[in-house]
Amino acid sequence: MLETNMPGRTNALLQMFPDFSACPSLSTASYPVQEESVIDPTLDEVYPFLFNWAQDMTTQFGAQLLHLGADNVDISCWNTSKNVIAFQQAHAAQCKDTNTNTNKHTVTPQ
């Protein structure tokens, strides 16, 4: 099984595709690790890219499963992103820390 992290911990990806970042000022920090680097989930162009990337990875490695992680999101980024705030308001959702001990964050209906 292949494993990666996203939408958080995506600094290397966002160095190559800075327009995908929810918080560009955080994503331009030094590689290798910036937990604050977060993909903007409101951008339509992100999804075809990620779909093609997942297809390439599973084909290259012959994997049947791909684990995306989907944790380690710095919600302070999403809670200050104009795009994410507008999405939250349109869908009656909010980003909140659901477990401070494990660094898990979710977007939930209000």
C-alpha positions in Angstrom: 0.0 0.0 0.0 1.3 3.4 -0.9 1.0 6.1 1.7 1.3 9.9 1.5 0.0 12.9 3.4 -2.4 15.5 2.1 -3.9 18.0 2.3 -1.3 18.8 5.0 2.4 18.3 5.0 2.6 19.1 1.3 5.5 21.5 1.2 7.4 19.7 -1.6 4.3 19.6 -3.8 3.4 23.3 -3.1 7.0 24.3 -4.0 6.2 23.1 -7.5 2.5 24.2 -7.6 2.3 27.2 -5.3 -1.2 28.1 -6.7 -2.6 25.0 -5.0 -1.7 26.4 -1.5 -4.3 27.6 0.9 -1.7 29.8 2.6 1.0 30.7 0.2 3.2 32.5 2.7 3.5 29.3 4.7 4.1 27.1 1.7 7.2 29.0 0.6 9.0 28.2 3.8 12.1 26.0 3.6 11.9 22.4 2.5 11.8 19.6 3.7 9.0 19.7 6.3 6.5 22.4 6.9 3.4 21.0 8.6 1.7 24.3 7.8 1.8 23.6 4.1 -1.8 22.9 3.2 -3.5 22.3 -0.2 -6.5 24.5 -0.8 -9.4 22.0 -1.1 -11.7 24.7 -2.7 -9.7 24.9 -5.9 -11.3 22.8 -8.7 -7.9 22.4 -10.5 -6.4 20.6 -7.6 -8.6 17.5 -8.1 -7.7 16.5 -11.6 -4.0 16.9 -10.7 -4.4 14.7 -7.6 -6.4 12.1 -9.5 -3.7 11.9 -12.2 -0.9 11.8 -9.6 -2.7 8.9 -7.8 -3.1 7.0 -11.0 0.6 7.5 -11.8 1.7 6.4 -8.4 -0.5 3.3 -8.2 0.5 2.3 -11.8 4.3 2.9 -11.2 4.3 0.9 -7.9 1.6 -1.7 -8.8 -0.5 -0.7 -5.8 -4.1 -1.6 -5.3 -4.5 0.8 -2.4 -3.4 4.4 -1.7 -3.6 5.9 1.8 -3.7 9.7 1.8 -3.5 10.4 5.5 -5.9 13.3 5.4 -4.6 14.6 8.8 -2.0 16.9 10.0 -3.8 20.0 8.6 -2.8 23.3 10.2 -6.3 24.6 10.7 -5.0 28.1 11.5 -4.2 28.2 7.8 -7.6 27.1 6.7 -9.3 29.4 9.2 -7.5 32.4 7.7 -7.8 31.4 4.0 -10.3 33.5 2.1 -11.2 30.6 -0.2 -11.7 28.2 2.7 -13.7 30.7 4.8 -16.0 31.4 1.8 -16.5 27.6 1.3 -17.2 27.1 5.0 -19.8 29.9 5.0 -21.5 28.6 1.8 -21.7 25.0 3.2 -22.3 25.8 6.9 -19.1 24.1 7.9 -16.2 24.9 10.2 -12.6 23.7 10.7 -12.0 22.6 14.2 -9.5 20.7 16.2 -11.1 17.4 17.1 -8.3 15.9 19.1 -5.3 18.0 20.2 -3.4 14.9 21.3 -3.2 13.4 17.9 -3.2 16.5 15.7 -6.4 15.4 13.9 -8.5 18.1 12.3 -11.8 17.9 10.6 -14.3 20.1 8.7 -17.7 19.6 10.2 -21.2 21.1 9.7 -22.0 23.8 12.2 
